[in-house]
Amino acid sequence: MSLTSLHQTDDVEEPSRKAAARRSRLGLATRDFVALLRERRWFFIAMALGAVLLYLPVPEGLSPTGYSVLVMSVVAVILFITEPIPLPAVALLIVVGQVLLLGRDSSEVAQSLMSDSVLFIMGSLMLAVAIVKQKLDRRIAYGIVRLTGTNTANICVGITTVSGILASVIGEHTVAAMMLPVAMTLIRLTSDNPREVRNLAIVLLFSICYGCAIAGIATPSGGARNAIMIGFWREFFYDPLDPATNKYLVDYATWVAYCYPIFLAQLPLVPFILLRTFKPEHKHITRAVVRLRAQLAEQGPMRSSDWGAIIIFGLTLIGWIGFSDVIGLGTVAIIGAVAFLIFGLVNWEDMNTNVNWGVVLLYGAAISLGIQMTDTGAALWAADKFLSLLTPISADSGVPLWISVSALTMGVTNTMSNGAAVAVLGPITLNLARASGESPLLMGFITSVSSAFAYLTVIGTPACTIVYASGYLKPSHFLKAGFRMILISTAVLILAAYFYWPLLGL
């Protein structure tokens, strides 16, 4: 073949090669686009559903902004559960939605993101980093293991019990922040590969947040929702059995008598559900305990820095118990975190690297959305509509009414803070009790206790948000374990209301 013929052949083949390359790139781009659509399908489904809902007529009795907030809430819940995009991105969409859909000033939205609760979450995560830095979590973990042994099921029971008993007195925020490093120590010492301890991590972390959640109902100091309900009783209703005060006066001891047994009844059920929903890869964590014992031996006796960390955390704990009603939980947490930095017990690089700042943003956006639901009347409208459905199905009295109110409260509390849920629903459910002939005391207890059943979402309770920051949990895990917890917790509540509370005169 001549040189001229070769050139002619190359001239013919070159466009063919270029065309083939273009087709190959186009095919890759198409496959990448299809893969992106498949991966993000729930995002596009949620956005499309939101767009359709926004173009529907606004329901009667609801303002346009209130309707927009409800649509945003529906879309946010879908994204929280399916997680097609990172959850901090969902938080940013909530911020943008308040400005574009609700017409809120961006500065006003920004202010709503940084409440005392958000400060508390941020400070608690910073304190957890400081505790890990001082390796105090190892000593606490070893103390629990010495009581429970190395059996995973027993350790699950131990963590749930310790978390629950503490949270029944000092609040779940504090306990979750304190116990998270303990669970993380046991998980990481078992294996450095997250895939080898996936279910073990889920069980131990859920033992913390669910132990805290079921304990929040036990005493008035267990959660703000309890104090809110007591205030409603005193403001709206009278007790004919107490003519001296003419009020429903539920003191600390009375609340404990009604609700602490419900917490104790659920205590063994939490590990029972978790161990059967997520079967741990390791029935015993002897390896972790051996490593833990060796590390403590190398660490030696308590040092001055260890005692300093204990003193700072102890003072922070005292501040939460004694002064949070004056300066706020968040301020106390921030003071504690700053104290660790001031005394050189932890450096900012550790804080900046190990704190999950996306969780802080997520919780701030969730609280901000809850504020909008309250301010626009959307939550009140939704509750009224739900309750109006009870009469036609004969659920307006007795056990069906109790279950309906519990279900309503659970639905609301899984999309906003439990304190906000009780604040919104309390006046409605208490007046419903009066209209239906039920006891406002009974209906108030059902509402307050049910507000603790926020098991389904990451933003359900601060404890859930704190353990989610570990990186071992997914929103789908909350859904998988949460619906089982809801069924069990509701059954325990209704049984207590039907059989136990009448023994106390209710």
Phi and psi in degrees as a GROMACS rama.xvg file:
@    title "Ramachandran Plot"
@    xaxis  label "Phi"
@    yaxis  label "Psi"
@TYPE xy
-77.9252  162.971  SER-2
-61.4217  -36.129  LEU-3
-64.3513  -40.2993  THR-4
-65.3024  -38.4853  SER-5
-62.1937  -44.2313  LEU-6
-61.1249  -41.0186  HIS-7
-64.5441  -38.6928  GLN-8
-64.346  -43.1486  THR-9
-62.6034  -38.592  ASP-10
-63.4975  -32.7083  ASP-11
-77.4274  -40.2705  VAL-12
-76.4997  -28.7535  GLU-13
-59.51  -49.0609  GLU-14
-60.7661  -34.0318  PRO-15
-64.9942  -42.8413  SER-16
-64.3358  -41.1272  ARG-17
-63.5941  -41.6231  LYS-18
-64.5717  -40.8537  ALA-19
-64.3647  -39.6086  ALA-20
-64.2193  -40.9007  ALA-21
-63.1563  -42.7093  ARG-22
-63.8162  -37.7809  ARG-23
-64.9087  -44.6261  SER-24
-64.8843  -39.6071  ARG-25
-63.6871  -40.6079  LEU-26
-63.7481  -41.7133  GLY-27
-64.145  -42.8876  LEU-28
-63.0951  -39.3747  ALA-29
-65.3136  -44.4122  THR-30
-63.5616  -40.185  ARG-31
-63.2995  -39.7487  ASP-32
-67.0953  -42.0141  PHE-33
-64.4944  -41.0973  VAL-34
-62.9978  -39.4065  ALA-35
-64.2901  -42.943  LEU-36
-62.0228  -40.9551  LEU-37
-66.2837  -42.9479  ARG-38
-68.4126  -35.6061  GLU-39
-103.627  18.1461  ARG-40
-58.7579  -39.1266  ARG-41
-69.3337  -26.6406  TRP-42
-66.1462  -48.1524  PHE-43
-67.714  -35.9519  PHE-44
-63.3308  -44.4904  ILE-45
-64.4733  -42.6292  ALA-46
-65.2004  -41.2797  MET-47
-65.021  -42.0398  ALA-48
-62.3542  -42.5275  LEU-49
-61.429  -41.7274  GLY-50
-63.7253  -41.8721  ALA-51
-63.7688  -45.5123  VAL-52
-63.0083  -37.7004  LEU-53
-65.9179  -27.2413  LEU-54
-88.5377  -5.4738  TYR-55
-77.2233  157.561  LEU-56
-62.2646  144.792  PRO-57
-70.4146  128.751  VAL-58
-59.4636  149.759  PRO-59
-63.3059  138.004  GLU-60
86.5575  0.374304  GLY-61
-121.785  133.934  LEU-62
-73.132  156.821  SER-63
-57.0937  -40.5104  PRO-64
-68.0267  -37.0844  THR-65
-62.2582  -40.1158  GLY-66
-65.5596  -40.1998  TYR-67
-63.2883  -37.8629  SER-68
-64.5059  -41.7934  VAL-69
-61.9673  -41.8659  LEU-70
-63.0627  -44.6555  VAL-71
-59.2043  -39.3979  MET-72
-65.0821  -42.0923  SER-73
-61.146  -47.4025  VAL-74
-62.9752  -43.1923  VAL-75
-62.7556  -41.8956  ALA-76
-63.6833  -41.4968  VAL-77
-59.9881  -44.0678  ILE-78
-70.1839  -35.5217  LEU-79
-63.2257  -38.8864  PHE-80
-78.8167  -45.435  ILE-81
-84.7918  -26.5754  THR-82
50.3875  55.3463  GLU-83
-75.0944  -20.5695  PRO-84
-129.313  160.215  ILE-85
-55.7983  140.781  PRO-86
-60.8776  -35.7816  LEU-87
-59.5997  -29.3425  PRO-88
-68.0762  -35.0022  ALA-89
-63.1144  -41.3059  VAL-90
-59.2693  -42.5799  ALA-91
-65.9987  -36.0745  LEU-92
-64.3958  -36.4033  LEU-93
-62.4938  -41.4356  ILE-94
-62.6466  -48.0568  VAL-95
-63.4311  -40.8654  VAL-96
-61.9491  -36.7555  GLY-97
-65.2024  -33.1473  GLN-98
-77.9461  -47.6319  VAL-99
-80.6143  -38.6426  LEU-100
-93.0158  -33.7336  LEU-101
-99.3583  -10.8386  LEU-102
72.3051  21.3022  GLY-103
-75.9792  146.594  ARG-104
-67.1587  137.491  ASP-105
-61.9494  -34.0942  SER-106
-67.1325  -37.197  SER-107
-65.1544  -41.4192  GLU-108
-64.6944  -43.0019  VAL-109
-60.5356  -39.1042  ALA-110
-64.7397  -36.555  GLN-111
-70.3017  -16.4578  SER-112
-74.6982  -25.3155  LEU-113
-113.638  75.3863  MET-114
-91.8451  177.54  SER-115
-62.2434  -36.3248  ASP-116
-63.4595  -39.1083  SER-117
-68.0456  -41.1185  VAL-118
-58.952  -38.4385  LEU-119
-64.9291  -46.1285  PHE-120
-57.8006  -46.2979  ILE-121
-62.9496  -47.6363  MET-122
-63.838  -37.3349  GLY-123
-65.3713  -41.434  SER-124
-65.4558  -37.2822  LEU-125
-66.6355  -40.1803  MET-126
-63.7749  -39.103  LEU-127
-61.4359  -40.8059  ALA-128
-61.9712  -41.5747  VAL-129
-64.4681  -38.9228  ALA-130
-65.2885  -42.118  ILE-131
-64.2303  -40.9197  VAL-132
-58.7911  -38.4278  LYS-133
-84.5507  -3.87071  GLN-134
62.6554  24.9722  LYS-135
-71.742  -26.2441  LEU-136
-60.1045  -31.0745  ASP-137
-65.8276  -40.3643  ARG-138
-68.3619  -41.4108  ARG-139
-64.4655  -43.9217  ILE-140
-61.3806  -42.2899  ALA-141
-66.2384  -34.7113  TYR-142
-63.1078  -41.6109  GLY-143
-66.5567  -43.7528  ILE-144
-64.4329  -35.6267  VAL-145
-63.6821  -28.4742  ARG-146
-83.1543  -34.8333  LEU-147
-99.6172  -21.0341  THR-148
85.9727  -175.045  GLY-149
-93.5502  -3.12731  THR-150
-65.8504  129.281  ASN-151
-61.0011  -41.7369  THR-152
-61.8241  -42.4848  ALA-153
-65.8514  -37.874  ASN-154
-65.7084  -39.5434  ILE-155
-58.8372  -45.05  CYS-156
-62.9332  -42.0198  VAL-157
-62.8854  -45.1898  GLY-158
-66.0079  -42.1437  ILE-159
-61.4276  -43.9157  THR-160
-66.3345  -47.9081  THR-161
-62.2313  -45.7529  VAL-162
-61.6287  -43.2774  SER-163
-66.4207  -48.2812  GLY-164
-62.0507  -42.253  ILE-165
-66.5333  -43.2281  LEU-166
-69.0979  -21.2754  ALA-167
-71.0181  -13.2895  SER-168
-114.775  -44.7295  VAL-169
-110.757  2.4484  ILE-170
95.3747  143.911  GLY-171
-68.5655  -30.1298  GLU-172
-55.9882  -51.9449  HIS-173
-61.8612  -47.1512  THR-174
-66.7235  -43.2537  VAL-175
-61.6791  -40.7832  ALA-176
-65.2727  -34.6929  ALA-177
-77.6301  -36.6249  MET-178
-87.7928  -20.177  MET-179
-56.9016  -49.2381  LEU-180
-61.5268  -29.4799  PRO-181
-64.1871  -49.5124  VAL-182
-64.344  -40.7938  ALA-183
-62.3723  -36.0453  MET-184
-61.6989  -47.2432  THR-185
-64.8299  -37.6424  LEU-186
-66.8341  -48.9492  ILE-187
-70.4022  -30.9252  ARG-188
-75.0224  -22.1244  LEU-189
-72.5231  -43.3096  THR-190
-163.965  142.116  SER-191
-82.1021  -12.3935  ASP-192
-93.2688  111.966  ASN-193
-56.8714  -29.6173  PRO-194
-67.5497  -28.1513  ARG-195
-80.5494  -12.6025  GLU-196
-130.924  27.1986  VAL-197
-59.2625  -54.3313  ARG-198
-70.8931  -35.0919  ASN-199
-60.0613  -44.5162  LEU-200
-62.8808  -43.2698  ALA-201
-60.2004  -45.6436  ILE-202
-63.0199  -47.0282  VAL-203
-67.7405  -39.8626  LEU-204
-71.0334  -40.4921  LEU-205
-68.1636  -28.1519  PHE-206
-59.9378  -34.1551  SER-207
-72.1527  -57.0754  ILE-208
-70.9751  -36.6523  CYS-209
-75.8547  -33.0074  TYR-210
-61.6484  -40.9651  GLY-211
-67.1642  -40.576  CYS-212
-64.8255  -46.4273  ALA-213
-69.9138  -21.7814  ILE-214
-85.4698  -18.464  ALA-215
-64.0654  -16.7602  GLY-216
-87.1255  -12.8941  ILE-217
-69.7738  -35.5859  ALA-218
-137.997  161.845  THR-219
-59.5836  -29.8639  PRO-220
-83.0005  -2.34733  SER-221
-73.9172  -19.6107  GLY-222
-171.844  152.82  GLY-223
-63.1384  -30.3474  ALA-224
-59.2488  -33.3462  ARG-225
-66.9306  -44.237  ASN-226
-65.2145  -36.5551  ALA-227
-61.9926  -44.1403  ILE-228
-66.1846  -41.0864  MET-229
-59.4572  -39.4978  ILE-230
-63.9015  -39.5555  GLY-231
-63.4516  -43.5673  PHE-232
-57.3782  -45.2718  TRP-233
-70.4357  -28.3279  ARG-234
-85.2012  -37.6812  GLU-235
-103.533  -24.4242  PHE-236
-128.902  156.326  PHE-237
-118.729  151.152  TYR-238
-110.138  106.316  ASP-239
-65.3891  -16.2827  PRO-240
-83.9133  -5.99606  LEU-241
-129.639  74.3597  ASP-242
-66.1655  -20.6405  PRO-243
-65.8296  -41.7408  ALA-244
-104.193  -25.2314  THR-245
56.8365  30.8942  ASN-246
-134.483  158.457  LYS-247
-80.3548  102.569  TYR-248
-108.447  102.506  LEU-249
-101.832  105.076  VAL-250
-86.1298  -177.628  ASP-251
-58.214  -47.3814  TYR-252
-64.7468  -38.595  ALA-253
-63.7622  -44.9491  THR-254
-59.8667  -45.3552  TRP-255
-59.625  -41.6905  VAL-256
-61.8538  -38.1703  ALA-257
-78.5262  -39.0155  TYR-258
-109.486  -26.6697  CYS-259
-61.3383  -40.1418  TYR-260
-60.7239  -30.7336  PRO-261
-65.7995  -41.5942  ILE-262
-61.2879  -46.6681  PHE-263
-63.9315  -35.0804  LEU-264
-67.106  -32.7653  ALA-265
-82.456  -19.4436  GLN-266
-55.2352  -48.756  LEU-267
-74.8725  -16.2609  PRO-268
-76.2737  -28.2014  LEU-269
-61.7338  -56.1623  VAL-270
-63.4468  -32.1682  PRO-271
-58.8145  -46.9328  PHE-272
-69.119  -45.313  ILE-273
-64.8065  -43.1826  LEU-274
-69.0785  -21.2622  LEU-275
-96.64  -22.0511  ARG-276
-83.0659  -40.8314  THR-277
-126.558  92.7049  PHE-278
-72.5158  115.629  LYS-279
-61.8067  148.238  PRO-280
-70.1923  -23.1104  GLU-281
-122.604  118.642  HIS-282
-75.1558  -24.3913  LYS-283
-132.599  144.233  HIS-284
-114.321  46.2702  ILE-285
-57.591  -39.0135  THR-286
-59.8721  -42.7442  ARG-287
-65.0358  -39.798  ALA-288
-67.0446  -40.4799  VAL-289
-61.8817  -45.001  VAL-290
-62.8296  -41.5302  ARG-291
-62.9763  -43.3816  LEU-292
-63.6489  -40.8382  ARG-293
-65.6642  -40.7035  ALA-294
-65.6232  -38.7765  GLN-295
-66.875  -34.82  LEU-296
-65.674  -41.9949  ALA-297
-66.9436  -36.2292  GLU-298
-67.417  -28.1688  GLN-299
78.4439  -170.541  GLY-300
-67.7499  170.248  PRO-301
-60.2052  133.086  MET-302
-100.774  172.762  ARG-303
-62.23  -35.3325  SER-304
-67.5968  -34.5705  SER-305
-64.0527  -46.4177  ASP-306
-64.1834  -36.6573  TRP-307
-62.5662  -41.7704  GLY-308
-64.8186  -40.5161  ALA-309
-63.7608  -42.6662  ILE-310
-63.7299  -44.4323  ILE-311
-64.1688  -44.712  ILE-312
-67.116  -38.0611  PHE-313
-61.9873  -42.131  GLY-314
-66.4323  -36.1608  LEU-315
-62.909  -42.1245  THR-316
-61.9904  -43.298  LEU-317
-62.3257  -39.6521  ILE-318
-62.4358  -40.9726  GLY-319
-62.1241  -42.1636  TRP-320
-73.9285  -41.9367  ILE-321
-99.4409  -22.9956  GLY-322
-127.913  -0.126203  PHE-323
-65.5413  -26.5567  SER-324
-74.0948  -12.6565  ASP-325
-99.9867  -50.3742  VAL-326
-112.01  -6.38473  ILE-327
96.2797  147.696  GLY-328
-60.556  -41.2937  LEU-329
-63.67  -42.7971  GLY-330
-62.7621  -42.1632  THR-331
-61.9294  -43.644  VAL-332
-62.376  -42.9614  ALA-333
-65.3819  -40.6592  ILE-334
-59.5584  -44.3013  ILE-335
-61.5712  -44.5953  GLY-336
-63.5719  -41.5309  ALA-337
-65.1612  -36.0461  VAL-338
-61.4366  -40.5143  ALA-339
-60.4567  -38.8982  PHE-340
-70.4249  -42.0884  LEU-341
-61.3806  -43.1718  ILE-342
-87.3107  8.36354  PHE-343
71.0652  20.4825  GLY-344
-81.487  -14.3356  LEU-345
-154.955  150.19  VAL-346
-107.296  162.746  ASN-347
-65.7847  -30.2977  TRP-348
-60.3517  -38.8656  GLU-349
-64.6221  -43.9755  ASP-350
-60.6505  -48.6264  MET-351
-64.6744  -33.8231  ASN-352
-81.126  -38.4497  THR-353
-100.548  -13.4942  ASN-354
-82.2221  131.197  VAL-355
-83.3211  90.8367  ASN-356
-68.0876  -23.2745  TRP-357
-64.0303  -33.6666  GLY-358
-65.9742  -38.4989  VAL-359
-60.6189  -45.3891  VAL-360
-63.2207  -41.856  LEU-361
-60.4002  -47.3081  LEU-362
-67.6988  -38.1669  TYR-363
-61.4839  -42.5684  GLY-364
-67.4581  -37.0724  ALA-365
-64.4658  -42.989  ALA-366
-64.843  -40.2069  ILE-367
-61.3231  -40.8574  SER-368
-66.3053  -38.6429  LEU-369
-62.1077  -37.8263  GLY-370
-62.4083  -41.9643  ILE-371
-66.497  -36.5321  GLN-372
-62.0984  -38.1687  MET-373
-74.0429  -47.0092  THR-374
-66.0029  -34.6219  ASP-375
-85.876  -6.64295  THR-376
81.6769  6.91816  GLY-377
-65.7465  -41.8821  ALA-378
-65.8646  -40.7496  ALA-379
-64.9992  -42.689  LEU-380
-62.5711  -44.3659  TRP-381
-62.6898  -40.3974  ALA-382
-65.6468  -43.3965  ALA-383
-60.8438  -42.9409  ASP-384
-64.3243  -40.0547  LYS-385
-63.1137  -44.3486  PHE-386
-69.9493  -28.8976  LEU-387
-68.3078  -15.5138  SER-388
-83.4895  -8.87976  LEU-389
-75.984  -38.3368  LEU-390
-60.9318  -47.427  THR-391
-61.6895  -24.056  PRO-392
-103.41  16.0761  ILE-393
57.962  38.0743  SER-394
-111.786  29.6261  ALA-395
-100.381  13.1099  ASP-396
-162.737  160.997  SER-397
65.9632  -154.571  GLY-398
-59.2755  -41.2605  VAL-399
-58.029  -37.72  PRO-400
-66.8184  -42.0914  LEU-401
-59.2444  -45.6089  TRP-402
-65.1057  -39.0954  ILE-403
-65.4436  -44.8555  SER-404
-64.0485  -40.9148  VAL-405
-62.1211  -43.3713  SER-406
-64.9892  -40.7565  ALA-407
-61.4575  -46.9278  LEU-408
-62.8316  -41.7933  THR-409
-63.0169  -39.921  MET-410
-62.506  -41.3915  GLY-411
-73.1838  -42.4497  VAL-412
-70.1849  -17.9259  THR-413
-83.1616  -3.36551  ASN-414
-117.95  -5.89986  THR-415
-151.462  175.625  MET-416
-64.9752  151.208  SER-417
-66.3842  -32.139  ASN-418
-63.4884  -42.9754  GLY-419
-65.9666  -37.2622  ALA-420
-62.1632  -43.7245  ALA-421
-68.6981  -37.7806  VAL-422
-62.6359  -37.2158  ALA-423
-78.8321  -44.8116  VAL-424
-88.9707  -24.2662  LEU-425
-51.9075  -54.7513  GLY-426
-60.0028  -33.3637  PRO-427
-70.6928  -49.9416  ILE-428
-68.695  -32.8666  THR-429
-70.4269  -39.837  LEU-430
-70.3502  -32.1631  ASN-431
-62.7476  -38.7423  LEU-432
-60.4567  -44.4087  ALA-433
-64.9473  -40.1751  ARG-434
-69.6072  -31.1885  ALA-435
-94.9051  -2.6333  SER-436
83.9395  7.82254  GLY-437
-83.3211  164.06  GLU-438
-75.6818  126.24  SER-439
-60.5103  -29.5142  PRO-440
-65.2411  -46.4909  LEU-441
-62.8274  -46.2762  LEU-442
-65.7706  -34.3554  MET-443
-66.9133  -42.2292  GLY-444
-62.5666  -42.4346  PHE-445
-61.4308  -42.8163  ILE-446
-64.2839  -47.8239  THR-447
-66.3315  -43.5931  SER-448
-66.2559  -41.4141  VAL-449
-65.9202  -25.7678  SER-450
-67.158  -13.9084  SER-451
-83.7919  -8.4055  ALA-452
-87.2709  45.6406  PHE-453
-91.9798  67.0494  ALA-454
-95.396  -11.8782  TYR-455
-88.881  -23.281  LEU-456
-127.776  158.253  THR-457
-62.0186  -33.7688  VAL-458
-92.2547  7.28972  ILE-459
-59.4468  -45.9913  GLY-460
-140.281  158.074  THR-461
-57.8139  -35.0836  PRO-462
-61.8171  -41.6355  ALA-463
-62.4944  -42.3732  CYS-464
-64.4548  -40.0794  THR-465
-66.1524  -46.3259  ILE-466
-71.4757  -28.2039  VAL-467
-62.8445  -29.4171  TYR-468
-64.3793  -12.4132  ALA-469
-66.2118  -25.3704  SER-470
91.2641  -5.21318  GLY-471
-90.481  -15.333  TYR-472
-107.769  150.623  LEU-473
-119.893  155.451  LYS-474
-55.4923  -31.9208  PRO-475
-65.4123  -29.0361  SER-476
-65.4126  -39.852  HIS-477
-61.9994  -40.5219  PHE-478
-67.093  -41.0915  LEU-479
-65.8809  -45.7052  LYS-480
-83.0579  -30.2346  ALA-481
-64.456  -41.203  GLY-482
-69.4705  -29.977  PHE-483
-68.1711  -41.4686  ARG-484
-63.4136  -38.5559  MET-485
-63.5023  -44.7325  ILE-486
-61.2393  -45.6049  LEU-487
-67.6808  -45.8889  ILE-488
-63.9496  -40.5855  SER-489
-64.2934  -41.6494  THR-490
-61.5918  -43.7996  ALA-491
-63.1914  -42.6705  VAL-492
-62.2103  -49.2654  LEU-493
-65.2203  -39.4298  ILE-494
-63.4431  -40.7004  LEU-495
-64.5494  -42.5969  ALA-496
-65.5148  -32.1487  ALA-497
-85.9238  -38.7896  TYR-498
-106.305  -41.198  PHE-499
-86.7246  -48.3377  TYR-500
-60.9142  -35.558  TRP-501
-59.5956  -28.1291  PRO-502
-66.9735  -22.7912  LEU-503
-91.9628  3.01583  LEU-504
98.2418  10.8089  GLY-505
